[in-house]
């Protein structure tokens, strides 16, 4: 029983180590997210680092995502907008929650060291005081069934809940998803009449024709291959065309964008209302389509096509520190199962060998003791006989 208990404990020790947060510091500041591991913590948890690059954010081993040696600690740092090195952001609960994981790698294994989260309140400041009047360009058509309008609306949540709708002059953190909906009035009562987005792009001007600075989000009814944060949720399928993108920062000092979309009232039974390809409805991989300028013929087109715009969308910055959360089980994630299998069976073989040697030693010892006892018994018997004979036959003893 003791043997099997020992073997079970031995196998468990290979798979997990007791969680220990002493010696780990996570700082959630507006200007940076920083996590540090002390030498004491690493030694206590059997993490033998020979190079700072071995401790890095999960699946990102490049220099900017690896640790650096600072004093008696290994430190990893993220900077706004906190969307690099595999970091993710959630905004479902009202707060901004940034998450990532730190791992330790060797040539044969990868060990999850720590999961980290920084939760910031939904309060932030605008990067600059932009004195711009809110601008909304609504697209209007006159049809036989009545007046038809299309307009862009922005939301904070992917479920497009009415409470998450952004108002005029919205502020959005850089790197945080913006959910866009271009909606058409239902005046036709016909499900085949849909909203189709031919293109959408961001500029620094309120007029869609001015493109001194521009960044494409949708081209040819599909997500632009130049921005991998764009996800088309629905286009040319109903009265609402929807997509999302992550708020970005211009390379110059301008800290706001205007959003423009080329929209078409499309009849699905006779027109091509959606793009063809993996980037056109839903999330998928990237193809080799290239960015193009807005065609002059499209700009001047009339009838059932036009442009709708919204802006400015201001770039926000976090204004307060966040709540730090750490979690770990230090579970080893083998990159090749043969190493963990060999370790377990090797440990088991050693245990069996020790037990076998102990049994052999016990058997030999027992055999020798029995043999010695038998020899002593043979020696004591004749001595007793001689004593009796002497007492019986020698005169003068009684």
C-alpha positions in Angstrom: 0.0 0.0 0.0 2.8 2.4 0.9 4.5 1.6 -2.4 1.4 2.5 -4.5 0.8 5.7 -2.5 4.4 6.7 -3.0 4.1 6.1 -6.8 0.8 8.1 -7.0 2.3 11.1 -5.2 5.4 10.9 -7.4 3.2 11.0 -10.6 1.2 14.0 -9.2 4.4 15.9 -8.5 5.3 15.7 -12.2 2.0 17.3 -13.3 1.4 20.2 -10.9 3.1 22.3 -8.2 1.4 24.1 -5.3 0.4 27.7 -6.3 2.5 30.3 -4.7 2.2 34.1 -5.3 4.8 35.3 -2.9 7.5 37.2 -4.8 5.2 38.1 -7.7 4.1 41.7 -8.2 1.5 42.9 -10.8 1.1 46.6 -11.3 -1.9 47.9 -13.3 -1.2 51.5 -14.1 -2.7 53.7 -16.8 0.6 54.0 -18.6 1.8 50.4 -18.3 1.0 46.9 -17.1 4.0 45.3 -15.3 4.6 41.9 -13.7 7.8 41.0 -11.8 9.0 37.6 -10.6 11.6 37.5 -7.8 14.5 35.0 -7.7 13.0 33.6 -4.5 9.7 32.8 -6.2 11.5 31.1 -9.2 13.8 29.1 -6.9 10.9 28.1 -4.7 8.9 26.8 -7.7 11.8 25.0 -9.4 12.0 27.4 -12.3 15.6 27.3 -13.4 16.1 30.3 -15.7 19.4 30.5 -17.7 18.2 33.3 -20.0 15.6 36.1 -19.5 14.1 35.2 -22.9 12.8 31.9 -21.4 10.2 33.8 -19.4 7.7 35.5 -21.8 4.1 36.0 -22.7 2.5 32.9 -24.1 3.1 32.2 -27.8 5.1 35.4 -28.1 8.8 34.9 -27.6 10.0 38.1 -29.4 12.2 40.5 -27.5 9.4 43.0 -26.6 7.3 40.2 -25.1 10.0 38.5 -23.1 11.3 39.4 -19.6 14.3 41.5 -18.7 16.6 41.2 -15.8 16.0 44.2 -13.4 17.9 43.8 -10.1 16.9 40.6 -8.4 13.7 40.2 -10.5 12.6 39.2 -14.0 10.1 41.8 -15.3 7.7 41.9 -18.2 5.9 45.1 -19.4 3.0 46.0 -21.6 2.2 49.4 -22.9 -1.0 51.0 -24.2 -3.1 50.1 -26.0 -2.4 46.7 -24.4 -3.2 44.8 -27.6 0.3 43.3 -28.2 2.0 40.1 -27.0 -1.2 38.1 -27.1 -3.1 40.4 -24.7 -6.9 40.4 -24.9 -9.5 42.9 -23.8 -13.1 42.3 -22.6 -15.6 45.1 -22.2 -18.7 43.0 -21.5 -19.1 43.9 -17.8 -18.7 47.7 -18.2 -15.1 47.7 -17.2 -12.1 47.1 -19.4 -10.4 43.7 -18.5 -7.0 43.1 -20.1 -5.6 39.5 -19.8 -2.5 37.6 -20.7 -0.3 34.6 -19.5 3.4 34.3 -18.7 5.1 31.0 -19.5 8.6 29.5 -19.0 10.0 27.5 -21.8 12.9 25.1 -22.3 14.0 23.1 -25.3 11.5 20.3 -24.3 8.6 21.9 -22.3 6.5 24.9 -21.7 5.3 25.7 -18.2 2.4 28.0 -17.4 3.8 30.3 -14.7 1.0 32.9 -14.2 -2.3 34.2 -15.6 -2.7 37.9 -15.1 -5.6 40.3 -15.4 -5.9 44.1 -15.0 -9.4 45.5 -14.6 -9.9 49.2 -15.3 -13.0 51.2 -14.6 -14.9 52.5 -17.6 -13.5 55.9 -17.0 -10.9 57.6 -19.2 -9.8 60.9 -20.5 -9.7 62.2 -24.1 -6.1 62.5 -25.4 -6.6 66.1 -26.4 -9.3 68.8 -26.3 -10.6 68.5 -29.8 -12.9 71.5 -30.6 -14.9 69.8 -33.3 -18.6 69.8 -33.8 -20.2 66.3 -34.0 -20.9 65.4 -37.6 -23.5 62.9 -38.8 -24.2 62.4 -42.5 -27.4 60.6 -43.0 -28.1 59.1 -46.4 -31.6 59.7 -47.7 -33.5 58.3 -50.7 -36.9 59.1 -52.1 -38.7 55.9 -53.3 -42.2 55.0 -54.4 -42.8 53.5 -51.0 -41.6 56.6 -49.1 -38.5 58.3 -47.8 -35.6 56.0 -47.0 -32.7 56.9 -44.8 -29.4 55.1 -43.7 -27.2 56.1 -40.8 -24.1 54.8 -38.9 -24.4 54.0 -35.3 -21.6 52.9 -32.9 -21.8 50.5 -30.0 -19.5 49.3 -27.2 -20.7 45.7 -27.1 -20.7 43.0 -29.6 -24.4 42.2 -28.9 -25.4 45.7 -30.1 -27.4 46.3 -26.9 -29.2 49.6 -27.1 -27.7 50.6 -23.7 -24.2 50.3 -25.3 -24.9 52.7 -28.1 -22.4 55.6 -28.2 -23.6 59.1 -28.4 -22.2 62.2 -30.3 -18.4 62.8 -30.0 -17.7 59.3 -28.6 -14.4 58.5 -27.0 -12.9 55.1 -27.5 -9.7 53.6 -26.0 -7.0 52.7 -28.6 -7.0 49.0 -29.2 -10.6 48.5 -28.0 -13.2 47.1 -30.4 -15.8 49.5 -31.9 -19.0 47.9 -33.2 -20.5 49.5 -36.2 -24.0 49.2 -37.5 -25.4 50.8 -40.7 -29.1 50.7 -40.5 -31.8 51.2 -43.2 -35.4 52.1 -42.5 -37.9 49.4 -43.2 -40.2 51.1 -45.8 -40.4 48.3 -48.3 -41.7 45.4 -46.2 -39.5 43.2 -48.4 -36.7 41.0 -46.9 -34.9 41.0 -50.2 -34.1 44.7 -50.0 -30.9 44.9 -47.9 -28.1 47.2 -46.8 -24.8 46.6 -48.6 -21.5 48.2 -47.6 -19.2 48.5 -50.6 -16.5 50.3 -48.6 -15.8 51.9 -45.2 -12.8 53.9 -44.2 -11.5 56.3 -41.6 -10.1 59.8 -42.3 -9.3 63.0 -40.4 -11.9 65.0 -42.3 -15.6 65.2 -41.9 -16.2 65.1 -45.7 -15.8 61.7 -47.3 -14.1 63.1 -50.4 -11.1 64.5 -48.5 -8.6 61.7 -48.0 -5.3 63.3 -46.9 -5.2 60.7 -44.1 -7.2 57.6 -44.6 -7.3 54.0 -43.4 -9.5 51.3 -45.1 -11.7 49.0 -43.0 -13.9 47.5 -45.8 -13.1 47.2 -49.5 -15.1 45.4 -52.2 -17.8 44.5 -49.6 -15.1 42.6 -47.6 -12.8 43.2 -44.7 -9.6 45.1 -45.7 -6.5 42.9 -45.7 -4.6 45.9 -44.3 -6.4 45.8 -41.0 -6.6 42.4 -39.4 -8.8 43.7 -36.5 -11.8 44.1 -38.9 -14.5 41.5 -38.6 -17.6 41.6 -40.8 -20.5 40.3 -38.9 -23.1 40.8 -41.6 -23.1 42.6 -44.9 -25.8 42.5 -47.6 -27.9 40.0 -45.6 -30.5 42.3 -44.0 -31.4 45.9 -43.3 -28.5 46.1 -40.9 -24.9 45.7 -42.0 -22.5 45.2 -39.1 -18.8 45.0 -38.5 -16.2 45.8 -35.9 -12.7 47.1 -35.8 -10.2 48.1 -33.1 -9.7 51.8 -32.5 -6.3 52.8 -33.8 -3.9 55.8 -33.6 -2.7 57.8 -36.6 1.1 58.1 -37.0 0.8 61.9 -36.8 -0.5 63.9 -33.9 -4.2 63.8 -35.0 -6.1 62.0 -32.2 -9.6 61.5 -33.8 -11.1 59.8 -36.8 -14.2 60.2 -39.0 -15.9 57.1 -40.3 -17.3 57.0 -43.8 -19.2 54.1 -45.5 -20.3 53.8 -49.1 -23.8 52.2 -48.9 -26.1 50.7 -51.5 -29.8 49.8 -51.2 -29.5 46.4 -52.7 -32.0 43.8 -54.0 -30.7 40.4 -53.2 -32.8 38.7 -55.9 -31.2 40.7 -58.8 -28.0 42.4 -57.4 -24.7 41.2 -55.9 -25.1 42.5 -52.3 -22.3 40.6 -50.5 -18.7 39.9 -51.3 -17.4 36.5 -52.1 -14.6 35.1 -50.0 -13.7 34.3 -46.5 -13.4 37.9 -45.4 -16.9 39.0 -46.5 -19.4 37.6 -43.9 -18.0 36.3 -40.7 -14.5 35.9 -39.3 -11.9 34.0 -41.3 -8.4 34.0 -42.7 -6.8 36.7 -44.9 -6.4 36.7 -48.6 -4.3 38.6 -51.1 -6.7 41.4 -51.9 -5.1 44.9 -51.8 -6.1 48.3 -50.7 -7.6 50.6 -53.3 -8.6 54.3 -53.4 -12.3 55.3 -53.5 -13.1 55.2 -57.2 -14.2 58.6 -58.6 -17.1 57.0 -60.4 -18.4 55.6 -57.1 -18.1 59.0 -55.5 -20.3 60.6 -58.1 -22.8 57.7 -58.4 -26.4 58.5 -57.8 -29.6 56.5 -57.4 -29.5 53.8 -54.8 -25.8 54.4 -53.7 -24.3 57.1 -51.4 -22.2 57.8 -48.4 -23.0 58.0 -44.7 -20.6 59.4 -42.2 -20.0 59.9 -38.5 -17.4 61.7 -36.3 -15.3 62.7 -34.7 -14.5 59.5 -32.7 -12.0 60.7 -30.1 -9.1 58.6 -28.8 -9.3 58.0 -25.1 -6.6 57.1 -22.5 -7.0 55.3 -19.1 -7.1 57.8 -16.3 -6.9 55.5 -13.2 -5.0 52.5 -12.0 -6.7 49.1 -12.3 -7.3 46.1 -10.1 -4.7 43.4 -10.3 -5.5 39.7 -10.4 -3.1 36.7 -10.4 -3.8 33.0 -10.9 -1.6 30.0 -11.3 -1.4 26.3 -10.8 2.0 26.0 -12.4 0.9 23.2 -14.6 3.5 21.8 -16.9 2.5 21.8 -20.6 4.8 19.3 -22.3 5.5 20.1 -25.9 6.3 16.4 -26.6 4.4 13.7 -24.6 7.4 11.3 -24.8 9.3 13.4 -22.2 6.5 13.3 -19.6 5.9 9.6 -20.3 9.5 8.7 -20.0 9.8 10.7 -16.8 6.8 8.9 -15.2 7.9 5.4 -16.2 11.5 6.1 -15.3 10.4 7.2 -11.8 8.2 4.1 -11.6 11.2 1.9 -12.6 13.4 3.4 -10.0 10.8 2.8 -7.3 10.4 -0.8 -8.4 14.1 -1.3 -8.4 14.4 0.0 -4.8 11.5 -2.2 -3.7 13.2 -5.2 -5.4 16.5 -4.6 -3.8 14.9 -4.2 -0.4 13.1 -7.6 -0.8 16.2 -9.4 -1.9 18.2 -7.9 1.1 15.4 -9.0 3.4 15.3 -12.5 2.0 19.0 -13.0 2.2 19.1 -11.6 5.8 16.3 -13.9 6.9 18.0 -16.9 5.3 21.3 -16.2 7.1 19.6 -15.7 10.4 17.8 -19.1 10.1 21.0 -20.8 9.1 22.9 -19.4 12.1 20.1 -20.5 14.5 20.2 -24.0 13.1 24.0 -24.3 13.5 23.8 -23.1 17.1 21.1 -25.8 17.8 23.4 -28.6 16.6 26.3 -27.5 18.7 24.3 -27.2 22.0 22.9 -30.8 21.9 26.1 -33.0 22.4 27.4 -30.7 25.1 24.4 -31.5 27.2 24.9 -35.3 26.7 28.5 -35.3 27.9 27.4 -33.4 31.0 24.8 -36.0 32.0 27.3 -38.9 31.4 29.9 -37.3 33.7 27.4 -36.7 36.4 26.2 -40.4 36.3 29.4 -42.4 36.0 32.3 -40.5 37.6 32.7 -41.5 41.3 33.1 -39.0 44.1 30.6 -36.5 42.6 27.7 -37.5 44.9 
